[in-house]
Amino acid sequence: MSIGIVEAPTGTIPSRHLSGRFGPETGALLLHLAPRETQPGAVALALLQAMGKDVRVAGGNTTRTSEHRTYAPVWVKAHGIESVALLDAQQARTRTIATLLGLLPEGTDLVLVCEPGHLGATRHRLESTGLPTRPLDWTAWLASQERATTAGDISTVSEDAYDLSHLPVADFLLFRYRSRELNTRERFEAIDADYVRTYQGALTVRPEPEAVIAYLDSETANAVTTASMMVALRATQSAFFSRGHLLHAHPDRLLGVLSCNRGLHPTDKDWRALGAYIRPERSATTALYLLGIGAQPLPSVTVEAIDRALDRGVLVGRPIPSLARPLLAAQLLRRIAEGARPGDSYLNLRGERRHLEVLIDARRDLGLPIDGRNLRSDHSTNSTRVLHRLGLDVRSL
């Protein structure tokens, strides 16, 4: 593994020149660590975040440093990353650079990007501690970063006028008011149009869980993301409250199991969204489902089957999109590292219904086209199961 070092010309702001040239789809990553950062877990997390990982989704955490150190090299290899550039390298300690080198698979180049006037001192400091570097020409190195991004499917699905980021974190009593405060007039009008339509329809729905589920199913059947489902839920709660009923709903559970008539035709946006998971089994489980493997057969998929599918580029008769390959490859690399045999389970999830919960999380967190009707549980021996009650209850006031 080689270590290159490059210095930006005087008057140049490296981050501005390098913006847009890096990303997992280009085979190159751009890192920016906090000054004097030395914690291995923080370095690993920065590497994961440079590949689009998000600690806010299910399974994400800023404190599982051992997990970050385990998965960072897996994802780097799965994405086929060829080089990693570290900004403000003059501030990085030798121990930090050594940690970063240890996280990168063999054959991945590391380039240290220094601010103007700092190359000489930085290079001397590193080489005095046993880290040899090779100087690079700024112009030539910049030109080498002009990579073509991965070409994928063109999305034909229209975008919603709003998404979850435009909705307030508030109970149904304040939801409409906070939505007006949070958004522009045009966006609030789009939200409110859905809200009012659902509210008026909910005024005639029977105050029974089965009737509520059926109504929400019909209201959200054409939803592209979970945002409009949240609006429908809050509007229905408000309508029931006006009729003297408290509709107690757990949004995280309920949003995952509503129906969705959008077919399994994932777009580039869907695949990129799925890359937010740090844990490979989450991305892999949902990727397999979106590629056509039903929810029930998922646990029986073997390591050998995925290895063969990635080699051929086809899974259950469907070509594997280039953006989906790293999602499958990361879990395969993980299972191989764990010593899994060809006939062993590829996902290796704990619990007979764990794969369904993973799919529900992906539906809820990322707004992926997964029909919740296929994920509901008919299991009646334990009425407290999340998938049984669907997070919903109606009580008279």
VEXDODREN-562942 format. One record per residue (C-alpha): residue number from 1; residue in three letters; x, y, z. Coordinates in Angstrom, 3 decimals, padded with zeros to 6 digits, m for minus. Layout:
// residues N
ATOM  resi  resn         X         Y         Z
ATOM   NUM   ALA         X         Y         Z
...
END
This chain:
// residues 397
ATOM  resi  resn         X         Y         Z
ATOM     1   MET   000.000   000.000   000.000
ATOM     2   SER   001.434   003.370  m001.021
ATOM     3   ILE   001.065   006.728   000.703
ATOM     4   GLY   000.967   009.739  m001.575
ATOM     5   ILE   001.208   013.295  m000.334
ATOM     6   VAL   000.105   016.388  m002.203
ATOM     7   GLU  m000.019   020.093  m001.445
ATOM     8   ALA  m002.606   022.494  m002.788
ATOM     9   PRO  m001.257   025.610  m004.542
ATOM    10   THR  m001.203   028.875  m002.608
ATOM    11   GLY  m004.636   030.469  m002.519
ATOM    12   THR  m006.403   027.158  m003.101
ATOM    13   ILE  m009.035   025.717  m000.777
ATOM    14   PRO  m008.650   021.940  m001.294
ATOM    15   SER  m012.133   020.997  m000.096
ATOM    16   ARG  m013.749   023.216  m002.747
ATOM    17   HIS  m011.653   021.811  m005.580
ATOM    18   LEU  m012.249   018.229  m004.512
ATOM    19   SER  m015.970   018.486  m003.831
ATOM    20   GLY  m018.013   016.239  m006.127
ATOM    21   ARG  m015.040   014.184  m007.312
ATOM    22   PHE  m015.247   011.539  m004.610
ATOM    23   GLY  m017.769   008.957  m003.474
ATOM    24   PRO  m018.236   005.184  m003.299
ATOM    25   GLU  m019.469   005.094  m006.904
ATOM    26   THR  m016.245   006.693  m008.162
ATOM    27   GLY  m013.938   004.268  m006.370
ATOM    28   ALA  m012.391   007.084  m004.317
ATOM    29   LEU  m013.249   008.541  m000.908
ATOM    30   LEU  m012.565   011.924   000.675
ATOM    31   LEU  m012.102   012.046   004.464
ATOM    32   HIS  m012.038   014.962   006.848
ATOM    33   LEU  m011.203   014.102   010.450
ATOM    34   ALA  m011.419   016.342   013.483
ATOM    35   PRO  m008.058   017.988   014.274
ATOM    36   ARG  m005.789   015.681   016.241
ATOM    37   GLU  m008.329   012.845   016.128
ATOM    38   THR  m006.719   009.626   017.330
ATOM    39   GLN  m009.576   007.296   018.272
ATOM    40   PRO  m009.671   004.272   015.916
ATOM    41   GLY  m013.462   004.091   016.153
ATOM    42   ALA  m013.841   007.705   015.032
ATOM    43   VAL  m011.521   007.118   012.082
ATOM    44   ALA  m013.516   004.032   011.078
ATOM    45   LEU  m016.814   005.909   011.408
ATOM    46   ALA  m015.513   008.746   009.215
ATOM    47   LEU  m014.589   006.152   006.612
ATOM    48   LEU  m018.065   004.620   006.782
ATOM    49   GLN  m019.770   008.002   006.521
ATOM    50   ALA  m017.692   008.835   003.458
ATOM    51   MET  m019.369   005.807   001.863
ATOM    52   GLY  m022.842   007.120   002.707
ATOM    53   LYS  m023.426   005.289   005.980
ATOM    54   ASP  m025.839   006.992   008.363
ATOM    55   VAL  m025.885   006.441   012.129
ATOM    56   ARG  m029.493   007.704   012.344
ATOM    57   VAL  m031.098   004.677   010.692
ATOM    58   ALA  m031.918   001.409   012.460
ATOM    59   GLY  m028.791  m000.322   013.717
ATOM    60   GLY  m026.694   002.835   013.504
ATOM    61   ASN  m024.756   004.044   016.521
ATOM    62   THR  m021.934   006.504   017.174
ATOM    63   THR  m020.500   004.526   020.078
ATOM    64   ARG  m020.064   000.988   018.715
ATOM    65   THR  m016.455   001.630   017.811
ATOM    66   SER  m015.509  m002.042   017.560
ATOM    67   GLU  m018.368  m002.571   015.114
ATOM    68   HIS  m017.218   000.381   013.023
ATOM    69   ARG  m013.675  m000.967   012.896
ATOM    70   THR  m015.014  m004.334   011.782
ATOM    71   TYR  m017.300  m003.087   009.021
ATOM    72   ALA  m015.261  m000.224   007.552
ATOM    73   PRO  m012.767  m002.517   005.738
ATOM    74   VAL  m015.634  m004.743   004.581
ATOM    75   TRP  m017.472  m001.862   002.928
ATOM    76   VAL  m014.293  m000.417   001.411
ATOM    77   LYS  m013.624  m003.752  m000.259
ATOM    78   ALA  m017.268  m004.255  m001.256
ATOM    79   HIS  m017.359  m000.864  m002.984
ATOM    80   GLY  m014.052  m001.523  m004.711
ATOM    81   ILE  m012.478   001.636  m003.313
ATOM    82   GLU  m009.106   002.231  m004.959
ATOM    83   SER  m007.959   005.368  m003.158
ATOM    84   VAL  m008.738   007.442  m000.079
ATOM    85   ALA  m007.769   011.110   000.279
ATOM    86   LEU  m007.373   012.684   003.724
ATOM    87   LEU  m007.931   016.438   003.930
ATOM    88   ASP  m005.890   018.632   006.308
ATOM    89   ALA  m003.323   015.868   006.590
ATOM    90   GLN  m000.872   018.279   008.217
ATOM    91   GLN  m003.044   018.085   011.356
ATOM    92   ALA  m003.320   014.303   011.408
ATOM    93   ARG  m001.181   012.480   013.898
ATOM    94   THR   001.016   009.625   012.817
ATOM    95   ARG  m001.034   007.203   014.899
ATOM    96   THR  m004.205   008.317   013.117
ATOM    97   ILE  m002.687   007.730   009.690
ATOM    98   ALA  m001.438   004.321   010.811
ATOM    99   THR  m004.972   003.481   012.000
ATOM   100   LEU  m006.403   004.532   008.650
ATOM   101   LEU  m003.871   002.378   006.817
ATOM   102   GLY  m004.896  m000.568   008.963
ATOM   103   LEU  m008.538  m000.129   007.970
ATOM   104   LEU  m007.859  m000.056   004.238
ATOM   105   PRO  m007.599  m003.363   002.348
ATOM   106   GLU  m004.391  m004.261   000.556
ATOM   107   GLY  m004.061  m002.356  m002.702
ATOM   108   THR  m005.955   000.760  m001.587
ATOM   109   ASP  m003.925   003.949  m001.992
ATOM   110   LEU  m003.898   006.670   000.650
ATOM   111   VAL  m003.305   010.277  m000.406
ATOM   112   LEU  m002.568   012.935   002.209
ATOM   113   VAL  m003.810   016.363   001.142
ATOM   114   CYS  m001.998   019.225   002.874
ATOM   115   GLU  m002.807   022.911   003.038
ATOM   116   PRO  m000.416   025.208   001.125
ATOM   117   GLY   003.027   025.377   002.718
ATOM   118   HIS   002.733   022.265   004.894
ATOM   119   LEU   003.890   019.425   002.645
ATOM   120   GLY   007.567   019.471   003.601
ATOM   121   ALA   007.067   019.456   007.355
ATOM   122   THR   004.319   016.847   007.182
ATOM   123   ARG   006.365   014.547   004.991
ATOM   124   HIS   009.420   014.868   007.241
ATOM   125   ARG   007.349   014.109   010.357
ATOM   126   LEU   005.824   010.982   008.848
ATOM   127   GLU   009.019   009.589   007.372
ATOM   128   SER   010.850   010.100   010.658
ATOM   129   THR   008.362   007.692   012.232
ATOM   130   GLY   008.661   005.058   009.514
ATOM   131   LEU   005.852   006.073   007.141
ATOM   132   PRO   007.441   006.719   003.728
ATOM   133   THR   005.503   008.967   001.345
ATOM   134   ARG   005.731   009.870  m002.337
ATOM   135   PRO   005.035   013.455  m003.430
ATOM   136   LEU   002.352   014.019  m006.058
ATOM   137   ASP   001.760   016.899  m008.441
ATOM   138   TRP  m001.471   018.712  m007.556
ATOM   139   THR  m002.651   019.257  m011.129
ATOM   140   ALA  m001.898   015.707  m012.242
ATOM   141   TRP  m003.490   014.201  m009.144
ATOM   142   LEU  m006.580   016.375  m009.522
ATOM   143   ALA  m006.971   015.214  m013.114
ATOM   144   SER  m006.697   011.582  m012.010
ATOM   145   GLN  m009.787   012.034  m009.846
ATOM   146   GLU  m012.004   012.726  m012.855
ATOM   147   ARG  m013.762   009.385  m012.707
ATOM   148   ALA  m017.094   008.539  m014.257
ATOM   149   THR  m019.752   007.712  m011.693
ATOM   150   THR  m021.566   004.402  m011.810
ATOM   151   ALA  m024.343   004.350  m014.374
ATOM   152   GLY  m027.565   002.878  m013.077
ATOM   153   ASP  m031.210   002.712  m013.875
ATOM   154   ILE  m032.982   005.964  m014.647
ATOM   155   SER  m035.763   006.621  m012.187
ATOM   156   THR  m039.198   006.959  m013.699
ATOM   157   VAL  m040.960   007.341  m010.373
ATOM   158   SER  m042.155   010.854  m009.632
ATOM   159   GLU  m040.967   012.413  m006.398
ATOM   160   ASP  m043.382   013.346  m003.638
ATOM   161   ALA  m043.828   017.037  m002.881
ATOM   162   TYR  m042.456   016.386   000.608
ATOM   163   ASP  m040.559   013.767   002.569
ATOM   164   LEU  m039.999   012.844   006.209
ATOM   165   SER  m037.496   015.660   006.719
ATOM   166   HIS  m040.315   018.141   006.074
ATOM   167   LEU  m042.567   016.707   008.784
ATOM   168   PRO  m042.404   017.734   012.458
ATOM   169   VAL  m041.614   015.371   015.288
ATOM   170   ALA  m044.895   016.053   017.070
ATOM   171   ASP  m048.024   014.312   018.299
ATOM   172   PHE  m051.220   014.524   016.284
ATOM   173   LEU  m052.513   017.482   018.339
ATOM   174   LEU  m049.662   019.723   017.173
ATOM   175   PHE  m048.779   018.047   013.891
ATOM   176   ARG  m050.670   020.350   011.519
ATOM   177   TYR  m049.612   023.528   013.324
ATOM   178   ARG  m045.949   022.507   013.433
ATOM   179   SER  m046.059   021.511   009.769
ATOM   180   ARG  m047.166   025.029   008.874
ATOM   181   GLU  m044.340   026.520   010.942
ATOM   182   LEU  m041.708   024.204   009.512
ATOM   183   ASN  m042.379   024.507   005.776
ATOM   184   THR  m042.808   026.996   002.974
ATOM   185   ARG  m046.346   027.887   001.978
ATOM   186   GLU  m046.213   025.723  m001.161
ATOM   187   ARG  m044.921   022.667   000.665
ATOM   188   PHE  m047.376   023.062   003.534
ATOM   189   GLU  m050.238   023.258   001.036
ATOM   190   ALA  m049.132   019.899  m000.400
ATOM   191   ILE  m048.956   018.377   003.083
ATOM   192   ASP  m052.251   019.904   004.155
ATOM   193   ALA  m054.089   018.732   001.047
ATOM   194   ASP  m053.262   015.130   001.976
ATOM   195   TYR  m054.056   015.824   005.621
ATOM   196   VAL  m057.505   017.332   004.989
ATOM   197   ARG  m058.519   014.597   002.540
ATOM   198   THR  m057.607   011.849   004.993
ATOM   199   TYR  m059.152   013.695   007.950
ATOM   200   GLN  m062.505   014.053   006.240
ATOM   201   GLY  m062.574   010.405   005.217
ATOM   202   ALA  m061.632   009.246   008.725
ATOM   203   LEU  m064.707   010.920   010.205
ATOM   204   THR  m066.823   007.992   008.992
ATOM   205   VAL  m064.449   005.105   009.811
ATOM   206   ARG  m065.573   002.670   012.509
ATOM   207   PRO  m063.521   003.000   015.729
ATOM   208   GLU  m062.025  m000.481   015.417
ATOM   209   PRO  m058.372  m001.401   014.709
ATOM   210   GLU  m059.287  m003.533   011.689
ATOM   211   ALA  m061.305  m000.704   010.141
ATOM   212   VAL  m058.527   001.801   010.805
ATOM   213   ILE  m055.909  m000.416   009.166
ATOM   214   ALA  m058.140  m000.948   006.131
ATOM   215   TYR  m058.748   002.792   005.826
ATOM   216   LEU  m055.073   003.719   006.145
ATOM   217   ASP  m054.225   001.017   003.614
ATOM   218   SER  m056.559   002.558   001.060
ATOM   219   GLU  m055.395   006.107   001.787
ATOM   220   THR  m051.697   005.283   001.429
ATOM   221   ALA  m051.884   002.726  m001.373
ATOM   222   ASN  m050.204   005.032  m003.896
ATOM   223   ALA  m047.589   006.436  m001.530
ATOM   224   VAL  m044.021   006.526  m002.824
ATOM   225   THR  m042.431   007.305   000.560
ATOM   226   THR  m043.465   006.935   004.175
ATOM   227   ALA  m043.941   010.709   004.556
ATOM   228   SER  m047.478   010.732   003.161
ATOM   229   MET  m048.237   007.717   005.351
ATOM   230   MET  m047.244   009.721   008.423
ATOM   231   VAL  m049.531   012.577   007.347
ATOM   232   ALA  m052.422   010.130   006.883
ATOM   233   LEU  m051.799   008.620   010.309
ATOM   234   ARG  m051.750   011.979   012.106
ATOM   235   ALA  m054.877   013.158   010.255
ATOM   236   THR  m056.725   009.966   011.190
ATOM   237   GLN  m055.711   010.336   014.829
ATOM   238   SER  m057.006   013.913   014.849
ATOM   239   ALA  m060.304   012.902   013.237
ATOM   240   PHE  m060.860   010.138   015.794
ATOM   241   PHE  m060.059   012.530   018.637
ATOM   242   SER  m062.725   014.936   017.389
ATOM   243   ARG  m065.201   012.028   017.598
ATOM   244   GLY  m064.290   011.148   021.188
ATOM   245   HIS  m061.819   008.329   020.476
ATOM   246   LEU  m058.098   008.137   021.161
ATOM   247   LEU  m056.286   006.370   018.336
ATOM   248   HIS  m053.051   005.304   019.959
ATOM   249   ALA  m050.494   004.492   017.271
ATOM   250   HIS  m046.816   003.644   017.300
ATOM   251   PRO  m045.615   005.309   014.056
ATOM   252   ASP  m042.410   003.292   013.790
ATOM   253   ARG  m044.381   000.044   013.788
ATOM   254   LEU  m047.419   001.155   011.862
ATOM   255   LEU  m045.595   002.860   008.997
ATOM   256   GLY  m043.754  m000.359   008.318
ATOM   257   VAL  m046.826  m002.460   007.644
ATOM   258   LEU  m049.184  m000.276   005.619
ATOM   259   SER  m049.828  m001.354   002.052
ATOM   260   CYS  m047.892   000.008  m000.900
ATOM   261   ASN  m049.041  m000.523  m004.488
ATOM   262   ARG  m045.765   000.623  m005.959
ATOM   263   GLY  m044.175  m002.443  m007.504
ATOM   264   LEU  m040.717  m003.811  m006.860
ATOM   265   HIS  m038.913  m001.592  m009.342
ATOM   266   PRO  m036.159  m000.043  m007.229
ATOM   267   THR  m034.450   003.027  m008.647
ATOM   268   ASP  m030.956   004.417  m008.219
ATOM   269   LYS  m032.303   006.526  m005.371
ATOM   270   ASP  m033.549   003.391  m003.593
ATOM   271   TRP  m030.223   001.583  m003.901
ATOM   272   ARG  m028.303   004.621  m002.671
ATOM   273   ALA  m030.687   005.015   000.254
ATOM   274   LEU  m030.135   001.376   001.184
ATOM   275   GLY  m026.410   002.081   001.415
ATOM   276   ALA  m027.086   004.057   004.609
ATOM   277   TYR  m026.895   000.928   006.758
ATOM   278   ILE  m023.620   000.209   008.521
ATOM   279   ARG  m024.510  m003.400   009.286
ATOM   280   PRO  m024.154  m005.429   006.072
ATOM   281   GLU  m026.950  m007.865   006.902
ATOM   282   ARG  m029.513  m005.048   006.833
ATOM   283   SER  m028.535  m003.833   003.379
ATOM   284   ALA  m028.252  m007.380   002.063
ATOM   285   THR  m031.630  m008.525   003.405
ATOM   286   THR  m033.496  m005.649   001.805
ATOM   287   ALA  m031.472  m005.816  m001.414
ATOM   288   LEU  m032.400  m009.479  m001.879
ATOM   289   TYR  m036.061  m008.652  m001.350
ATOM   290   LEU  m035.969  m005.781  m003.847
ATOM   291   LEU  m034.262  m008.065  m006.355
ATOM   292   GLY  m037.152  m010.495  m006.263
ATOM   293   ILE  m036.559  m012.994  m003.460
ATOM   294   GLY  m039.722  m013.251  m001.360
ATOM   295   ALA  m039.791  m012.487   002.338
ATOM   296   GLN  m040.306  m016.098   003.426
ATOM   297   PRO  m037.408  m017.685   001.455
ATOM   298   LEU  m034.878  m015.035   002.568
ATOM   299   PRO  m033.445  m016.970   005.549
ATOM   300   SER  m032.724  m020.014   003.352
ATOM   301   VAL  m030.486  m018.159   000.864
ATOM   302   THR  m026.971  m019.614   001.040
ATOM   303   VAL  m023.493  m018.150   000.804
ATOM   304   GLU  m022.851  m020.202  m002.329
ATOM   305   ALA  m025.981  m018.856  m004.052
ATOM   306   ILE  m024.957  m015.219  m003.580
ATOM   307   ASP  m021.354  m015.906  m004.521
ATOM   308   ARG  m022.565  m017.467  m007.765
ATOM   309   ALA  m025.072  m014.658  m008.381
ATOM   310   LEU  m022.429  m011.956  m007.988
ATOM   311   ASP  m020.101  m013.866  m010.284
ATOM   312   ARG  m022.764  m014.150  m012.992
ATOM   313   GLY  m024.352  m010.763  m012.351
ATOM   314   VAL  m027.836  m012.289  m012.214
ATOM   315   LEU  m030.134  m013.166  m009.300
ATOM   316   VAL  m033.393  m015.105  m009.785
ATOM   317   GLY  m033.310  m014.216  m013.461
ATOM   318   ARG  m032.824  m010.485  m012.928
ATOM   319   PRO  m029.605  m008.552  m013.628
ATOM   320   ILE  m028.016  m007.190  m010.469
ATOM   321   PRO  m027.725  m003.376  m010.794
ATOM   322   SER  m024.233  m002.016  m010.274
ATOM   323   LEU  m025.424   000.024  m007.296
ATOM   324   ALA  m026.796  m003.124  m005.639
ATOM   325   ARG  m023.625  m005.212  m005.982
ATOM   326   PRO  m021.769  m003.673  m002.998
ATOM   327   LEU  m024.834  m004.224  m000.816
ATOM   328   LEU  m024.670  m007.965  m001.476
ATOM   329   ALA  m020.883  m008.186  m001.582
ATOM   330   ALA  m020.389  m006.669   001.874
ATOM   331   GLN  m022.453  m009.353   003.603
ATOM   332   LEU  m020.739  m012.063   001.555
ATOM   333   LEU  m017.316  m010.768   002.618
ATOM   334   ARG  m018.476  m010.663   006.205
ATOM   335   ARG  m019.764  m014.241   006.157
ATOM   336   ILE  m016.576  m015.503   004.507
ATOM   337   ALA  m014.524  m013.735   007.192
ATOM   338   GLU  m016.663  m015.489   009.808
ATOM   339   GLY  m015.726  m018.837   008.292
ATOM   340   ALA  m019.090  m019.608   006.721
ATOM   341   ARG  m019.217  m022.602   004.375
ATOM   342   PRO  m020.880  m022.521   000.926
ATOM   343   GLY  m024.064  m024.150   002.201
ATOM   344   ASP  m024.409  m021.928   005.269
ATOM   345   SER  m026.977  m019.163   005.599
ATOM   346   TYR  m025.987  m015.990   003.790
ATOM   347   LEU  m027.892  m013.607   006.066
ATOM   348   ASN  m027.431  m015.562   009.308
ATOM   349   LEU  m030.055  m013.520   011.161
ATOM   350   ARG  m031.122  m014.363   014.690
ATOM   351   GLY  m034.798  m015.122   015.152
ATOM   352   GLU  m037.289  m016.667   012.760
ATOM   353   ARG  m038.884  m013.305   011.934
ATOM   354   ARG  m035.828  m011.069   012.115
ATOM   355   HIS  m035.692  m010.666   008.336
ATOM   356   LEU  m039.232  m009.255   008.354
ATOM   357   GLU  m038.307  m006.726   011.009
ATOM   358   VAL  m035.310  m005.653   008.922
ATOM   359   LEU  m037.581  m005.109   005.921
ATOM   360   ILE  m040.008  m003.090   008.022
ATOM   361   ASP  m037.149  m000.905   009.262
ATOM   362   ALA  m036.038  m000.286   005.687
ATOM   363   ARG  m039.571   000.558   004.633
ATOM   364   ARG  m039.955   002.972   007.531
ATOM   365   ASP  m036.480   004.562   007.624
ATOM   366   LEU  m035.747   004.798   003.918
ATOM   367   GLY  m039.174   004.849   002.280
ATOM   368   LEU  m038.369   001.842   000.105
ATOM   369   PRO  m041.060   000.184  m002.082
ATOM   370   ILE  m041.929  m002.690   000.230
ATOM   371   ASP  m045.564  m003.694   000.647
ATOM   372   GLY  m046.276  m004.120   004.339
ATOM   373   ARG  m049.148  m006.522   003.634
ATOM   374   ASN  m046.560  m009.168   002.779
ATOM   375   LEU  m044.847  m008.705   006.133
ATOM   376   ARG  m047.715  m008.942   008.587
ATOM   377   SER  m047.751  m011.759   011.081
ATOM   378   ASP  m050.655  m014.157   011.471
ATOM   379   HIS  m048.971  m015.552   014.590
ATOM   380   SER  m051.602  m015.577   017.353
ATOM   381   THR  m049.826  m017.287   020.250
ATOM   382   ASN  m048.166  m014.073   021.434
ATOM   383   SER  m050.423  m011.045   021.137
ATOM   384   THR  m047.688  m008.666   022.258
ATOM   385   ARG  m045.538  m009.247   019.170
ATOM   386   VAL  m044.737  m006.044   017.303
ATOM   387   LEU  m045.819  m007.533   013.992
ATOM   388   HIS  m049.078  m008.818   015.452
ATOM   389   ARG  m050.546  m005.688   016.977
ATOM   390   LEU  m049.157  m003.385   014.289
ATOM   391   GLY  m048.659  m000.662   016.899
ATOM   392   LEU  m052.304   000.465   016.908
ATOM   393   ASP  m055.134   000.657   019.446
ATOM   394   VAL  m058.469   002.553   019.636
ATOM   395   ARG  m059.970   003.665   022.946
ATOM   396   SER  m063.122   005.615   023.766
ATOM   397   LEU  m062.688   008.842   025.699
END
